Amino acid sequence: KSGSFGAFFDVTAKELPSNSMKIRIDSLDIHANIQEPCSVQVYVTKEKISHVGHETNPEAWFLITNNTIQCEGFYKRTNVPLEPLGSGKSNQNKKYDERLLIESGQTLGFYVMMNDPHLRYTNSYSFGETYSSNDHLIFHEGTGVGAWWGGEEGEYLYRPRVWNGSVRYEVLEAPINDDAEEIIVIPPSDAVCPKQISTSYESDISSFGNMFDVRTKSKSLTITGMSLCTDRVNDLSYELYTKRKSFQDHGLSDSSEWRLIASGNVTGAGVGAGTPIPSEHFLDDQASLQLRTIPAHSTQGFYVTFSTNDMNYKKTSLDVGETLVSNDDIAVLVGVGVGEYPQGYNFFDSRVWRGQIEYDIHEACPPTESPISPTESPIFSPSLKPSDTSSSMDSVNLACSNKSYLWTTTEGG
């Protein structure tokens, strides 16, 4: 890895199924070599064109965000929300920023810059060529930057370079205009009934994280909190992501399918107790709130991870997608363990996430109903799979108990 102050790069939208569809760039994950507050600026080209030829011309660029965020350090994702300057969160009539929308075949240039030389990128071989792609976007090899706007004569532009990070986006499947209706209508805050659903905290295995689905029943609801299972009592760095539809719908293979909705550090509560995510850690922008609001009769995927292999969960003989716990509003389904951080391609089938989900139903609580429903009991008694002795993958861990490590794989404990 190499790096400097910043990087230019381009993304191109592939051919989308409909002319009315657009891609909305939501946020970026950058790679910085410091773990402390850091200043990050993100620009995009004013026209839907490549950055090439415009590196030294500030007039060709829109400033999208200029914020101080918490940089997470080497080999960790630092999320940069793209909250446009001057478009405050109270402006409910403007849902999408046209500067961050691209259509089939369009290219958008990005310029990511820091005040100090902490941004990481990689030397490469084919400037402008495709470096990676998925079903919707092409990412091109770009340019490293050693001074603001590459210097007066471009003497501080280095190419080819591959910016290290992720581009997070959503595919909009309806025409975008000022009169477009919201996909989800969030009722007034005074018409809610807070509830929760919990699993037990019994566990027999650990790794970095879990992916699982929830399925709503006859009512829409908004996720307001979550607790995690770890036997640790020290500070832990976590990230919580969500996506529409099941995590199995491209979530295993494509990290860009996920949107970050909460992150930060928590202090592990230890054996047999939930480690809550503080409410202030949840992103409160309109897009995040929309994603946390799940329509009735819908499936939504969640991906929760620590940066260390301290997420405790349990094996089960049930298949992925079968119901783990359920109440009148929501069901939590059997998912997978995640064996790497950041997300890679190492997953463990039929793993039972352990924790609690808090949510609001968008109606007043019935007079006879307590505002917080009691913890749900599992609707089955999960049984363990036989030990994976052939792979030496697991060791015993009961009820978030203390553990010693002899790591041969990324799932164990």
TIMIKE-860499 format. One record per atom (N, C-alpha, C): x negated, z negated, y negated. Coordinates in steps of 0.05 Angstrom, whole numbers, plus 5000, padded with zeros to 4 digits. Layout:
% TIMIKE-860499
XZY
...
% end
This chain:
% TIMIKE-860499
498350005024
500050005000
498250004975
499150144954
497950134928
500150084908
499450094882
501450054862
500350024835
502049994815
501249964787
503649864771
504049964747
506249874730
508949984738
509050234748
511650354753
511450594770
513750734772
513950974788
516251154779
515951414781
518051604778
518751714805
521351764810
522151894835
524852024831
525552204849
528152354848
529752304873
532352294870
534252304893
536152544889
536852674911
538652904910
540952854929
543352914919
545752884936
545953124954
546453074979
546953284998
549753394994
550453605009
553053725006
555153525017
557053454999
559153265007
561553415017
563253285034
565453425046
567553535026
567753415003
569753494984
568553514956
569553704940
568653734913
569353494895
571353344903
572153114887
570452864893
568752874913
567152644921
564652624904
563852384898
561352334883
559952104895
557352084889
555751854898
555151684873
555751434876
555251244854
552851064862
550651084846
548350924851
548950634841
548650444859
549550174853
547249994845
545049994859
542849814853
540349924868
538049804861
535549874874
534349624886
532949654908
531149444918
528349544913
526749384898
523949454893
522149284909
519649354910
517549204924
515449124904
515348864899
513448744880
511548554894
509148524883
507148354897
507048074886
509047994871
509147724861
511847584869
511747324870
514147174877
514646974854
515847094833
516446944808
518247114791
519347004769
520947164751
519247404740
520547634739
519147874730
520948054714
519848204696
521448384680
521448664692
523848784694
524149044706
525949224688
525049464683
526649654668
527149894687
529549994686
530350234701
531550444682
530550684684
531550914669
532551124688
534451294679
535151534694
535051774674
534752014685
534652244668
537452294655
537352384630
539952424616
541452664628
540052864637
541253074652
540753024682
542353154699
542053114728
539853304737
537353224732
535053384738
532753204748
530653334758
528253194767
526853054744
525252854751
523552734730
521252904722
520553104739
518153264734
518353414708
516353394691
516253514665
517353344643
518453104650
519652934630
518452654630
516252624644
515052364647
514152234621
513152394602
512052284577
514052304554
516552374559
518552414538
520752214540
520651994525
522751784527
525451884519
525552104503
528152204494
529752334517
528452384540
529852514562
531152314581
531052054574
531851844592
533951654580
535751564597
537551344591
536351084602
536250874585
535650604595
538150484608
537950424634
540250314648
540150014649
537849894654
537649604655
534849514646
534749284633
532249164624
532648864626
531948754650
532648484656
530248334668
530248074666
528447904681
529847804706
528647864729
529847784754
527847624770
528647534793
526847384811
525547574830
522947634826
521447804845
520947634870
521247764894
521147614919
518547634934
516647804924
513947804935
513548024956
511148034967
510248234986
512248265009
512848515016
514448585040
517248465040
518248395016
520948295013
522448464993
525048494996
526648654978
527348494953
526748604930
527648494905
529848664894
532248564893
534548724885
534748734855
535148974844
535549024816
538349144812
540248984803
542949104797
542749294774
544149514775
544149704753
546549654735
546349454718
548449384700
547849514673
549249724666
548549874642
548649694617
546649734599
546549594574
549049674557
550349474545
552549534527
555249564541
555249564568
557849574582
558349314596
559249114580
559548844590
561448814613
561248604628
562948564651
565848524644
566448454619
569248424611
570648684607
569248904607
570449164603
571549264630
574149204635
575349264660
576249554662
576349694639
577449964639
575350164648
572850094646
570650284654
569450184680
570350294702
569450204728
566750334736
566350584728
563950724737
562450824712
559850824714
558050924694
557351214702
558151404686
557651694692
554751754696
553051594683
550151644685
549051594713
550651444729
549751364756
551351504777
552851714769
554451874788
553052144792
552852234817
551852504823
553652634843
553852904840
555453064857
553753224877
555053364895
553653524915
551553694902
549053684912
546853854903
545453764878
546553554864
545253464839
542953284845
540953284827
538553114829
538552924805
537852684810
537652484789
534852364790
533452364766
530852254765
530951954757
529251794769
529051504763
526251434753
526151244735
523651134725
523950834726
522350704744
522350414747
519750304736
519950114717
517550024703
517549724701
515149604703
514749314700
512749274677
512749034665
510948974644
508048924653
507748864679
505148814690
504848984716
502449034726
502049224748
502749104775
505349034779
506148894804
507949074822
508649314813
510349484829
508749624851
509749624875
508349744898
509350024904
507550204910
508250464921
506150544941
506450784953
504650864974
503551144968
500951184973
499751444970
501051634990
501551884983
502852075001
501452344999
502752555009
501352815013
502853055001
505453034996
506953284990
508853224966
507753234942
509253174918
511753344916
514053204911
516553344908
518053404934
516653374957
517953434982
519653194992
521353255011
523053045022
521352835037
521652585030
520352375044
522152235064
524652195056
526652085075
529452185066
531352165084
534052255078
535952125097
538552125090
540652045108
542952245105
545452155112
547652345111
548352435083
547552285062
548452335035
546352395015
543952275018
541852294998
539252385009
537652524992
534952594998
533152454978
531052314988
529152184971
526552344971
525552404947
523152584945
520652414938
518352514947
515852404939
515552434909
514452234895
514352234866
511752164854
511751994833
509451954815
509051664810
506551574813
505851304804
505251304774
505551074761
505251054732
503450814726
501250874710
499350664704
499550564675
501350674659
501850584632
504650694624
505750564603
508450654594
508450954589
510451084602
510851374599
508351534607
506651414623
504351564634
502151614614
502251474591
500251524571
501051754553
499551794530
500251994511
500152274523
498252324540
497852594551
498352604581
499652394591
500152384620
497752314636
495752194623
493252124638
493551904657
495851754656
496251534675
498551594694
498851844701
500751924722
499151994747
500151884770
498651914795
500652024815
499852244827
501652374847
499952514868
501152544892
503852444900
503752154907
505952014901
506351734908
509151704918
509551514936
512251444947
512951164937
514951154919
515950894910
516950734934
516350484936
517250314958
519850174950
521950224965
524450094959
526850214972
529150144963
531750244974
533550314950
535050534954
537050614935
539750544947
541250374934
543850284945
546050444930
548050534945
550050704933
552650684949
554750804937
557250834952
558251124948
559651224967
560851484965
563751454956
564451564933
567051544922
568751774931
570951714944
572551924958
574952014942
575051944916
577352034900
576252124873
577752284858
576852374832
576352124814
574352144797
573651924780
574451994751
576251834739
576951864711
577851594701
578251584675
578951324663
581651224672
583351394683
586051314691
586151264721
583951284735
583951244764
584750964771
586350934791
587250664799
585050524815
584950264813
583150114829
583950134859
581950134876
582550134905
583849874913
582949654902
583949394908
584849254882
587149144881
588048994858
587648694864
586048564847
585548284851
587548124835
589247964848
591347824834
590147614814
591747514796
590747304777
589647064792
587646934780
586246724794
588046474799
590246444784
591946214789
593846254812
593846494825
595646544847
593946574872
592546364880
590846374904
591246124920
590646154946
590745924964
588045924979
586245734973
583645724985
583745635014
582345775032
582345715060
579545755072
579245695097
576645735110
577045785140
575045905152
574945935181
572145875190
571845725212
569245625221
568845685250
566445725258
565645715286
564445435291
563745375315
562145135320
559245195312
557644995311
554845025305
553045005329
554245025353
552645025378
551145295379
548545275385
546945515387
544845485409
543845715418
541745715439
539545905434
539446025410
537546235405
537246265375
535146395366
534746435337
533246695332
533546805309
531947025299
532347045269
532047275257
532147305228
535047305218
536947425232
539547445221
541647535240
544047585229
546347685245
547847905230
548948085246
551048275236
553548225251
555848215237
558348175251
560548275233
562948305244
565248395230
567348175227
568948195206
571448045204
573748245202
576048165211
578448335211
580748175199
581748275176
584048145163
586648215178
588648045173
591248085186
593248195165
595348055159
597448175143
597048145113
594948005105
594547945076
591648015068
591348115043
588648145032
587547875025
584947855024
583647605017
580947665004
579847464990
577247484976
575347284987
573047374996
570947185006
569847034983
569746764985
568746604963
566346434970
565746414996
563446255004
562746285033
560446195041
559546215069
557445995074
557445885098
555445705107
554045825132
551445755135
549845875155
548845655174
547745735197
546745545217
543745575220
542345355214
539445335219
538745045225
536745005241
535844735246
533744635226
532944805208
530944745188
532144565166
530344415153
531244245130
529444305106
528044525106
526344605084
527744835069
526544925047
527645155032
527345405048
529545575048
529645825062
530646045043
529446275044
530346505029
532346665045
534646725034
536746865049
537747105033
539147285046
540547505033
543147555049
545347605034
547947665046
548947935036
549548105055
550548375049
553248425062
554748615051
557248695064
557648995061
559549105076
560249385075
563049425084
564349625074
566949695084
566749805112
568649755129
568749825157
566749665173
566649725199
564949565217
561949605211
560449395217
557549415215
556449625234
558049685256
557149895275
557450175264
558950205242
559350465229
557050515210
554750595220
552250665206
550750425196
551850175198
550349945188
547849875203
547749945229
545349885245
543050065238
543650315231
541550515228
540950575199
542550495180
542250585153
542550345134
540350235124
540549995107
541950055081
542050305072
543350375047
546350345049
547450305073
550350255076
551149985066
549249805063
549849525056
549649475026
551349305016
551149214988
550548914987
548448844972
547848564969
549948424952
551048194962
553048044947
552147764940
550047664953
548947404947
546147384958
544447234944
541647194953
540546954938
538346854949
537046624936
535646444956
535146204948
533946004966
535945774971
536145684995
537845455002
536145255018
536945005017
535644805033
537144765059
535844815082
537144795107
538344515112
540744505123
542044255128
541344125155
539944285172
539044175197
541044175219
540544015239
541944015265
544943965261
546544155272
549444105274
551044125249
549744215227
551144225201
550944505189
552844575173
552744835159
551044815134
549545035129
547945055105
549445235086
550745125065
552445285048
550845455028
551945695023
550945865001
552245774975
550745694955
551945604930
553645824917
555945744906
557745944895
556446104872
554545984858
553346124836
551446344846
550746344872
549046554882
550546824886
553246814887
554747054891
554747224866
554147484869
554247664846
557047684835
557347674809
560047664798
560747924783
559248134786
560048384774
562548494787
563848684774
566348784784
566148914811
563949064815
563649204841
563349014864
561848794859
561448594881
564048454887
565548384866
568148244870
570048424885
570048684879
571748874893
570948874923
568348874929
567548884957
568148634972
568148404958
568748154971
571748124975
573348294963
576248284967
576948494989
577948395012
578348555035
581348615038
582148865039
585048925042
586148825069
588748805070
590148725095
589548935117
589548845141
589149015165
586649185163
584449065154
581949205150
579749065165
577649215172
575249115183
572949135163
571448925160
569148925142
566748805155
564448925151
561948835163
560348645145
558948455157
557148275142
554448275156
552348255139
549648225148
548347995133
547647785147
546447555134
543647515147
541647455130
538947435141
537347235125
535547095139
533446955126
530947135125
529047065108
526547215109
524647115131
525446895144
524046795167
525946775191
524846755215
526446755239
527646485245
529446395227
530646125228
533646125229
534946355234
537846375236
538646305265
540146095268
540946015295
543646125302
543946215327
546446325337
546546295367
548446435380
548846385408
549346645423
548446655448
549046875466
551946845476
553147065484
555747055496
556047285516
557847245535
558447455555
560547645544
561747585521
563647765509
562248015497
563748225495
562648475483
562648465453
560848615441
560848645412
563548755403
564748625383
567348715373
569648555383
569248395404
571348215413
571647975395
574047855395
574547635377
573047385384
571747265364
570347005368
572246775360
573046775335
575046575326
577046725309
579446595307
581646735293
583546525282
584846595259
587146435250
589346625240
591146535224
593346705215
592546925196
590146895184
589347075163
587047265171
585247175188
582747315192
581647255220
580147445231
578747405256
575747465251
574047305263
571147355263
570447465291
568947685291
568447835316
565547785326
565147825351
562447815363
560748035351
558247965344
556448155332
553748175346
551648215331
548948245342
547048065327
544848005340
542547875327
540748085315
539448015293
537648205279
534848095282
533148265294
530448165301
528248225282
528848325258
526748385238
527748315210
525848275193
526348255164
524248415149
524948585130
527648685126
528848825150
531348905147
532649035170
531049265181
530649265208
529249475221
531049595242
530049625267
531549745288
531549565313
531149315310
530949125332
533448945331
535349005349
537848855350
538448745378
539948525380
540648395405
543648385408
544748525428
547648545432
548848275439
551448255434
553148035443
551947765434
551747735407
550847485396
553047375378
553347115379
555546975365
554446845339
555246955317
554446835291
555646555289
554146375277
554946095273
555146035243
557445935235
557745865207
560645835198
561045845172
563745815161
564046015138
566446125136
567246315115
569446185099
569046165072
571146075054
572446325042
575046315037
576346545026
578946455011
579846634994
582346584979
584446784989
586846694995
589146864999
590546894971
591347144965
592347194938
595347134935
595946884939
598646784934
598446474933
600346354922
600346054920
600645934948
599345714952
599645574978
602545474981
603645505005
606245385010
606245085005
608544974996
608544684989
607644495010
608144575035
607444395057
604644445068
603144645056
600544715067
598344595051
596444475064
594144375051
592544605040
591344585015
589844805004
587544905022
586244715036
584144795054
585044755082
585144985097
586144965125
584044835142
584844705164
582944575182
581144775195
578844685203
576944855218
578244975242
577945225246
579045355269
577345305294
578645275316
577245255342
577045525354
574845575369
574545835382
576945885401
577846135403
580046195420
579046255449
576546205453
575446235480
573146045483
572246005507
569745845511
567546035519
565846105500
563746305506
561846205527
561146385545
559246315566
556646465560
554446355570
551846465565
551246695584
549846895574
548747095591
546446965607
545747085630
543346985644
540947005626
539046825630
536646835614
535247105617
534147205594
532747455595
529847405604
529547315629
526847245638
524947475641
526147715644
524347945647
522948015622
524147945599
522848005574
521647765560
521947525571
521047285559
521947265530
524447345526
525447375499
526447115487
527546945503
528846715492
527746455503
527946245487
527545975498
529845805489
530145565500
532645415497
532745275469
535045285458
535545155432
538445075431
539044825430
541844725432
542644595406
545044665396
546244545373
544444525349
543244755342
541344765319
539144555322
538144515346
536144305351
533444385340
531644195338
528844255330
527544425351
525544585343
524444775362
521444805357
520044895378
517244975376
517145265383
515145405374
515045695377
512545785393
513045965410
510946135422
512146415422
511646555400
513146805395
511947035411
513647155427
512847405441
514547635431
516947565419
518647765406
519747635381
521447775367
522547675342
525047515347
526047495371
528347325377
527447125397
527746865390
526946665409
527246385396
526246185409
526445925397
527645725415
% end
